């Protein structure tokens, strides 16, 4: 087995676990032992302290077919860790007086719909906007994860929405769409592409030479790690990544470069002290309650210290950053397979540089897969034949969804390219099934004659998407075409 030790400083801190006389690099190698191999995907880890990278390690393979190992300059999609750069860009422009966080986002993106209450930039930053998340909605529109997903598709979807999940500021609900809108705002205010803004204002000044914003899915990037998922029975399959979701993800980088960025959260080398402090400001709900989400980072306390953190997950990429600005200590971890637990690895590494017991134990239930907790109701409550038909939503590109009773008495739901799923009754005119991010709830509506006329669909990060019966639509049902059939 082979691993790459690019740079590390033997760091022994009084009163910490490092007093065990074992060099930190050896301890980190033990933590990453599973990924130190030539026949599987890999990972990177970097630790920064007092502005210096004191440990950097690389493990496993970036490209199994090409037999290319992960090295310090291998680049990964940082997924949602990218959001802190978007938050920083917004904070920077606000400090320069070029935008106001209290502005309605439509001041900068006037093509967005007019909702019952204005959505401000501040709402978008703190995930309190009520703007629906695009990931589930594009999937429900017939897109697959191997398709090209770029900002134009996301903005078109955002323009098609007729309502929000909730009144802005009343709740917190994570929204990737909100950060795509923020990135587009940065581009329009600055007059240059978001990728160019971050390159000139952040990446180059901080010496992040292996970092860029991937705003074109056709862009060829040297040293880019492939994305993997384990196969049943052994081995791995490639998960294609044709996504350029600028703002919410799509920053391509390395653990070392991200560590350099973390140091800026203490020094304020780029942006200065005012911006550095602003990006730690947590959101406040209309009720006056303070939430933990700030400008693209979670703000929590570890003992007496503030910790800034964020994770990322997209296709086979998994990332995590944790940074304690008062100690100028942080860790960046990234891997290229769905089975890599980035948060757990980052926590274990960070604990090596802190007094024992400083980091609380991770929640054992965090990240556990959602369970199908639907409770069966008597069959007589719902006559499945009532729900047969074809339905569509103007909020989802008018893609049709087919419902039909099956021979076994269940109700089947079919979308183009996604096959079918069983809808389980949970109440009168209410059904549930598992979606790509958790439970989906169908709330059917009836007209005055008692006929099913449509339904409202709720998911993990969207609520109340309206579907109407499409009586004019003819042709073969998606249910008849078979699972995975393409139109």
C-alpha positions in Angstrom: 0.0 0.0 0.0 1.2 3.5 -0.7 0.4 6.9 0.7 1.9 10.3 -0.1 3.4 12.4 2.7 3.8 15.7 1.0 4.5 17.9 4.0 4.1 17.7 7.8 5.6 19.1 10.9 6.0 16.9 13.9 3.7 18.7 16.3 3.6 17.9 20.0 1.3 20.0 22.0 1.4 19.9 25.8 -1.8 18.6 27.3 -3.1 17.0 24.1 -3.4 13.6 22.7 -0.2 14.2 20.8 1.8 13.7 24.0 1.4 10.0 23.3 4.8 10.2 21.6 3.3 9.0 18.3 3.9 11.5 15.4 0.6 13.0 14.2 1.2 11.8 10.6 1.3 8.2 11.9 -2.0 8.7 13.8 -3.6 10.2 10.8 -2.4 7.3 8.7 -4.2 5.0 11.1 -7.4 7.0 10.8 -7.2 6.8 7.0 -5.9 3.2 6.8 -8.9 1.9 4.9 -8.2 4.4 2.0 -4.4 3.7 1.8 -4.7 1.4 -1.1 -4.1 1.0 -4.8 -7.4 -0.7 -5.7 -9.9 1.8 -4.4 -10.8 5.5 -4.2 -8.9 7.7 -1.8 -8.8 10.9 0.2 -6.8 14.0 1.2 -6.4 15.6 4.6 -4.7 18.9 5.5 -4.3 20.5 8.9 -3.5 24.2 9.3 -2.3 25.9 12.5 -1.2 29.5 13.0 -1.4 30.0 9.2 0.9 27.1 8.3 0.0 23.7 6.9 1.4 21.4 9.5 0.2 18.1 8.0 -0.8 17.1 4.6 -1.6 13.5 3.5 -3.0 11.8 0.4 -4.3 8.3 0.1 -5.7 5.9 -2.5 -6.6 6.4 -6.1 -7.9 9.4 -8.0 -8.5 7.3 -11.2 -8.8 3.6 -10.9 -8.9 3.0 -14.7 -5.9 5.2 -15.3 -4.0 3.8 -12.2 -3.5 7.4 -11.0 -2.9 7.9 -7.3 -4.3 10.8 -5.2 -1.6 13.4 -4.6 -1.5 16.8 -2.9 -2.5 18.5 -6.2 -5.3 16.1 -7.1 -8.5 18.2 -7.2 -11.9 17.3 -5.9 -15.4 18.7 -6.2 -15.9 20.4 -2.8 -19.7 20.2 -3.1 -21.4 22.3 -0.4 -18.1 23.3 1.2 -18.2 25.8 -1.8 -21.0 27.8 -0.1 -18.6 29.6 2.2 -16.9 31.2 -0.8 -20.3 32.4 -2.0 -21.1 33.8 1.5 -17.7 35.5 1.6 -18.3 37.1 -1.8 -21.6 38.5 -0.7 -20.1 39.8 2.5 -17.2 41.4 0.6 -19.6 43.3 -1.7 -21.7 44.3 1.2 -18.7 45.7 3.0 -17.7 47.6 -0.1 -21.2 49.1 -0.3 -22.1 47.5 -3.6 -25.1 45.7 -2.3 -27.2 45.6 0.9 -28.1 42.4 2.6 -31.6 43.7 3.3 -32.2 44.2 -0.5 -34.9 42.2 -2.2 -33.1 39.7 -4.4 -35.3 40.9 -7.3 -33.4 44.2 -7.3 -30.5 42.2 -8.8 -32.5 39.3 -10.5 -35.7 41.0 -11.6 -36.8 37.9 -13.6 -37.5 36.0 -10.4 -41.2 35.7 -9.5 -42.9 38.1 -7.2 -43.8 36.3 -4.0 -46.3 37.3 -1.3 -43.3 38.7 0.7 -39.9 39.8 -0.5 -36.9 37.5 -0.3 -33.8 39.4 0.8 -30.1 38.5 0.2 -29.9 38.0 4.0 -32.6 35.4 3.8 -30.8 33.5 1.0 -27.5 33.6 3.0 -29.0 32.0 6.1 -31.3 29.5 4.4 -34.4 31.3 5.8 -35.8 32.4 2.4 -38.3 29.6 1.8 -36.9 29.2 -1.7 -37.3 25.6 -2.8 -34.2 23.5 -3.3 -33.4 22.5 -6.9 -31.9 19.1 -6.4 -35.2 17.2 -5.8 -37.2 19.4 -8.1 -35.0 18.8 -11.1 -35.1 15.1 -10.4 -38.9 15.2 -10.3 -38.7 17.0 -13.6 -37.2 14.0 -15.2 -33.6 14.9 -14.9 -31.1 12.2 -13.8 -28.0 12.7 -11.8 -25.8 11.9 -14.8 -27.4 14.7 -16.8 -25.9 18.2 -17.3 -27.1 20.4 -14.4 -25.9 24.0 -14.7 -27.0 27.4 -13.6 -29.3 28.1 -16.6 -31.4 25.0 -15.7 -31.5 26.0 -12.0 -32.4 29.6 -12.8 -35.2 28.5 -15.2 -36.6 26.3 -12.4 -36.4 29.1 -9.9 -38.3 31.4 -12.3 -41.0 28.8 -12.6 -41.9 28.6 -8.9 -45.2 30.1 -7.9 -44.7 30.0 -4.1 -42.2 29.6 -1.3 -41.9 26.9 1.3 -42.7 29.4 4.0 -42.8 33.1 4.7 -39.2 34.5 4.5 -37.5 34.6 7.9 -40.0 32.4 9.6 -38.0 29.2 9.4 -34.7 27.7 8.4 -34.6 25.1 5.6 -31.4 24.4 3.6 -31.7 25.6 0.0 -29.0 25.1 -2.6 -31.0 27.3 -5.0 -30.6 30.3 -2.6 -26.8 30.1 -3.0 -27.0 29.8 -6.8 -29.1 33.0 -6.7 -26.4 34.7 -4.5 -23.7 33.7 -7.0 -25.7 35.1 -9.9 -26.1 38.3 -7.8 -22.3 38.6 -7.3 -21.8 38.2 -11.0 -24.3 40.9 -11.9 -23.1 43.4 -9.3 -19.4 42.9 -10.1 -19.9 42.7 -13.8 -17.7 39.6 -14.2 -18.4 35.9 -14.0 -18.6 34.5 -10.5 -15.7 32.2 -11.3 -13.6 35.2 -12.3 -14.6 37.1 -9.2 -13.4 34.4 -6.8 -10.3 33.8 -8.9 -9.1 37.4 -8.7 -10.5 38.4 -5.3 -9.9 35.2 -3.2 -8.1 32.3 -4.8 -5.1 34.1 -6.3 -4.4 36.4 -3.3 -4.5 33.4 -1.0 -2.2 31.3 -3.2 -4.9 28.7 -3.9 -3.3 27.6 -7.2 -5.2 24.4 -7.5 -8.6 25.9 -7.1 -11.2 27.2 -9.5 -15.0 27.4 -9.9 -16.2 24.8 -12.4 -18.8 26.9 -14.2 -18.7 24.8 -17.5 -19.3 21.1 -17.3 -17.2 20.6 -20.5 -14.1 22.1 -18.9 -11.2 19.7 -18.7 -9.4 19.9 -15.4 -5.9 18.4 -14.9 -5.5 16.1 -11.9 -9.3 15.9 -11.3 -10.3 12.9 -9.1 -13.0 10.7 -10.5 -16.2 10.1 -8.5 -17.0 6.5 -7.4 -19.7 4.4 -5.8 -19.2 0.8 -4.5 -20.7 -2.0 -6.7 -22.7 -4.8 -5.2 -20.3 -7.8 -5.1 -17.2 -5.7 -5.1 -15.4 -3.0 -7.0 -16.5 0.5 -7.9 -18.5 2.2 -10.6 -17.9 5.8 -11.8 -20.5 8.3 -10.9 -20.5 10.9 -13.7 -20.4 14.5 -12.6 -21.7 16.9 -15.2 -22.8 19.5 -12.7 -21.8 23.2 -12.7 -24.0 24.5 -9.9 -22.1 27.7 -9.3 -22.7 29.1 -5.9 -24.1 26.1 -4.1 -21.2 23.8 -5.1 -18.7 23.3 -8.0 -15.6 24.8 -6.4 -12.8 22.4 -7.4 -9.9 22.3 -5.0 -7.6 20.4 -2.8 -7.4 19.8 1.0 -4.2 22.0 1.1 -5.9 24.9 -0.7 -9.0 24.7 1.4 -6.7 24.8 4.5 -5.1 28.0 3.2 -8.6 29.4 2.9 -9.4 28.4 6.5 -6.4 30.5 7.7 -8.1 33.5 6.1 -11.0 33.1 8.5 -8.6 34.1 11.3 -6.2 36.5 9.5 -8.6 38.4 7.3 -5.8 38.7 4.8 -8.5 38.9 2.1 -11.5 41.0 3.0 -10.1 42.4 6.2 -11.4 42.1 9.7 -14.9 43.4 9.0 -15.7 40.8 6.4 -14.0 38.1 8.5 -16.4 39.0 11.4 -19.4 39.3 9.2 -19.2 35.8 7.7 -19.5 34.5 11.3 -22.8 36.3 11.9 -25.6 33.8 12.4 -29.0 34.2 11.1 -32.0 35.5 13.1 -35.5 34.4 12.5 -38.5 36.7 12.6 -39.3 35.2 16.1 -35.9 36.6 17.3 -34.4 33.1 17.6 -30.8 32.8 16.4 -29.8 29.9 14.2 -26.4 28.4 13.7 -26.0 29.0 10.0 -24.0 32.1 9.0 -22.4 33.0 5.6 -21.9 29.5 4.2 -20.7 28.1 7.5 -22.2 26.5 10.6 -21.1 28.4 13.7 -21.0 26.3 16.9 -19.1 26.2 20.1 -16.5 23.6 21.1 -16.0 24.1 24.8 -15.1 27.7 25.1 -14.2 28.1 21.5 -16.1 29.0 18.3 -16.0 26.4 15.5 -16.8 27.1 11.9 -17.7 24.0 9.9 -19.4 22.7 6.8 -19.8 19.5 4.9 -20.3 18.6 1.3 -21.8 15.7 -0.6 -22.3 15.4 -4.4 -22.1 12.3 -6.5 -19.1 10.4 -5.1 -17.4 13.4 -3.5 -17.5 13.9 0.3 -15.9 16.9 2.0 -15.7 18.5 5.4 -14.0 21.5 7.0 -13.7 22.3 10.7 -11.9 25.5 11.9 -11.4 27.0 15.3 -10.5 30.7 14.5 -9.4 31.6 18.1 -6.9 28.7 18.1 -6.1 29.3 14.4 -6.5 25.5 14.0 -8.4 23.7 11.3 -8.8 20.6 9.2 -9.9 20.0 5.6 -10.9 16.5 4.4 -12.1 15.3 1.1 -12.7 11.9 -0.6 -14.0 10.5 -3.9 -16.4 7.7 -3.0 -19.9 7.7 -1.5 -18.8 5.5 1.4 -16.2 8.0 2.7 -17.3 9.5 6.0 -15.7 13.0 5.7 -17.2 14.4 8.9 -16.0 11.5 11.0 -12.5 11.6 9.6 -12.2 15.4 10.0 -13.4 15.1 13.6 -10.9 12.4 14.4 -8.0 14.3 12.9 -8.9 17.6 14.6 -9.1 15.8 18.0 -5.4 14.8 17.7 -4.5 18.5 18.0 -6.9 19.3 20.9 -6.9 18.3 24.6 -8.8 15.0 25.1 -12.5 15.5 25.4 -12.6 18.9 23.8 -14.7 17.7 20.8 -18.1 16.2 21.9 -19.0 12.8 20.5 -20.6 12.9 17.1 -24.4 12.2 17.1 -24.7 8.5 16.4 -27.9 9.1 14.4 -26.5 11.8 12.2 -26.5 10.9 8.6 -28.5 7.8 9.2 -30.6 6.9 6.2 -34.2 7.9 6.3 -36.7 5.2 7.1 -40.0 4.5 5.4 -42.1 5.2 8.4 -45.4 5.3 6.5 -48.3 3.8 8.6 -50.8 1.7 6.7 -54.4 2.7 6.7 -57.4 0.6 5.9 -57.8 -0.1 2.2 -61.3 1.2 2.2 -60.1 4.7 3.1 -58.8 5.3 -0.4 -60.1 3.8 -3.6 -57.0 3.6 -5.7 -58.9 3.8 -9.0 -59.8 7.4 -8.0 -56.2 8.5 -8.4 -55.5 7.0 -11.9 -54.4 9.6 -14.4 -51.7 11.8 -15.7 -50.7 14.9 -13.8 -48.3 17.8 -14.5 -46.9 20.9 -12.8 -46.1 24.2 -14.5 -43.5 24.6 -11.7 -41.6 21.5 -13.0 -41.3 22.1 -16.8 -44.8 20.5 -17.3 -43.3 17.1 -17.1 -46.1 14.5 -16.7 -46.3 12.2 -13.7 -48.5 9.1 -14.1 -50.5 7.3 -11.4 -52.2 4.0 -11.9 -53.5 1.1 -9.7 -51.5 -2.1 -10.0 -52.8 -5.6 -10.0 -51.8 -6.0 -6.4 -54.1 -3.2 -5.3 -51.3 -0.6 -4.7 -51.0 2.8 -6.3 -48.0 3.2 -8.6 -46.3 6.5 -9.4 -44.2 6.9 -12.6 -42.0 9.7 -14.0 -40.1 9.6 -17.3 -36.7 8.1 -16.9 -37.2 7.2 -13.3 -39.4 4.1 -13.4 -42.1 3.6 -10.8 -42.6 3.7 -7.1 -45.3 2.4 -4.8 -47.4 5.1 -3.0 -48.4 3.9 0.4 -51.6 5.4 1.9 -51.2 7.3 5.2 -54.6 8.9 5.4 -57.6 9.9 3.3 -56.2 11.2 0.0 -52.7 11.2 1.4 -49.9 8.9 0.3 -46.1 8.6 0.8 -43.0 7.2 -0.8 -39.3 7.5 -0.5 -37.6 10.2 -2.7 -34.0 11.0 -3.5 -33.6 13.0 -0.2 -36.2 11.5 2.1 -39.9 11.1 2.3 -42.3 12.5 -0.3 -45.9 13.2 0.7 -48.8 13.4 -1.9 -51.8 15.4 -0.7 -54.6 14.9 -3.2 -57.3 17.4 -3.9 -60.8 16.8 -5.2 -63.2 19.0 -7.2 -66.8 19.7 -6.1 -67.9 16.5 -7.7 -65.5 14.5 -5.6 -63.1 13.7 -8.4 -59.4 13.8 -7.8 -58.3 17.0 -9.6 -54.6 17.2 -8.6 -52.2 17.0 -5.7 -49.7 19.0 -3.7 -46.3 17.3 -3.3 -44.0 17.9 -0.2 -40.4 16.8 0.1 -37.4 17.2 2.4 -36.6 20.7 1.0 -39.7 21.7 -0.9 -43.3 22.0 0.1 -46.6 22.4 -1.8 -45.6 21.9 -5.4 -48.9 21.9 -7.2 -49.9 19.3 -9.9 -53.1 19.3 -11.9 -54.8 16.5 -13.7 -53.8 16.6 -17.4 -56.9 15.2 -19.1 -55.8 16.4 -22.5 -52.6 14.3 -22.5 -52.6 11.1 -24.5 -50.2 8.4 -25.2 -48.5 5.5 -23.4 -48.2 5.9 -19.6 -44.6 6.1 -18.2 -45.7 3.2 -16.0 -46.2 1.0 -19.2 -42.7 1.9 -20.6 -40.8 0.2 -17.8 -38.2 1.3 -15.2 -35.5 3.6 -16.5 -37.0 4.1 -20.0 -35.8 7.3 -21.6 -38.2 9.5 -23.5 
